[in-house]
Every structure is written in C-alpha cells, then in structure tokens.
C-alpha cells in the first residue's frame, strides 16, 4: 500500500482538477493535426463524459456506471475509430504534458496517472480497430496509488 493517506481521486484534486485537466487537454487536441481526425464528431458533452469516466476510474463517484453505461459503453464509443499508434502516442504525450501543468506536483501521483494513460490508450487503440468484438469487458477498472486495483 502507498504511503499516501488520501484516495487517488482526492489527491488528484477530485472533479474540479479533472475538469481543468480535461478542458485544457481538449483545447490542444481539437487543433492538433494528428489528433483532430479522431475527434471529427466531438461535442462538448465528450469532455463531461471523460471527466465522469476518470473520476470513477480513480476512485471517485461511479457516475459512468450509474448514468453512462459503464465499461461496455466506454469501449463501444471507441469502436471503428481506427486509432493509429501515432495518434495514441500523441494523445499520451499531450495529456501527460497537460497533467504536469494541471495536476499536483507529486511524483507518484504523476507516475500512476501516466501508467493509467498508457494502459488505457492501448486498450482504446485495440478496440478501435475494424472488426473488433468486445464481449463483456466487466466493470469499470479502478486505478490508484498501487496501479490497477
């Protein structure tokens, strides 16, 4: 167990910090020539959904499961996007740089956040490929001070 006493979600700064992070991130993504094609159908609601997803993953309220369809719905939203490795890597690069600016300056927190982003984007890329069949992915994964719970 980590030496950190508070939950990972609380250490991140909760929903307000995740909102700052995701809003700053998408300001960059939507004008990035590598990432723009992935988000041609972007709506402002997307930002809210990402915040609710990350909140649940990191130990906050279970809003994605309760209101947005859970893990199955999240993965389904990536079906057919055909995310390339270049796009995945650029997404990671931009969000991690944004996290350094927007999230607490805590080495372990930044490391665990980066590990989740790497893990999650590899799954998103995988399920985005043509012909992917999801099956039942189970519940929303939880990520914290010790990584995947």
Secondary structure by P-SEA (a helix, b strand, c coil): ccccccccccccccaaaaaaaaaaaaaaaaaccccccccccccaaaaaaaaaaaaaaaccccccccccccaaaaaaaaccccccaaaaaaaaaaaaaaaaacccccaaaaaaaaaaaaaaaaaaaaaaccccccccccccccccccccc
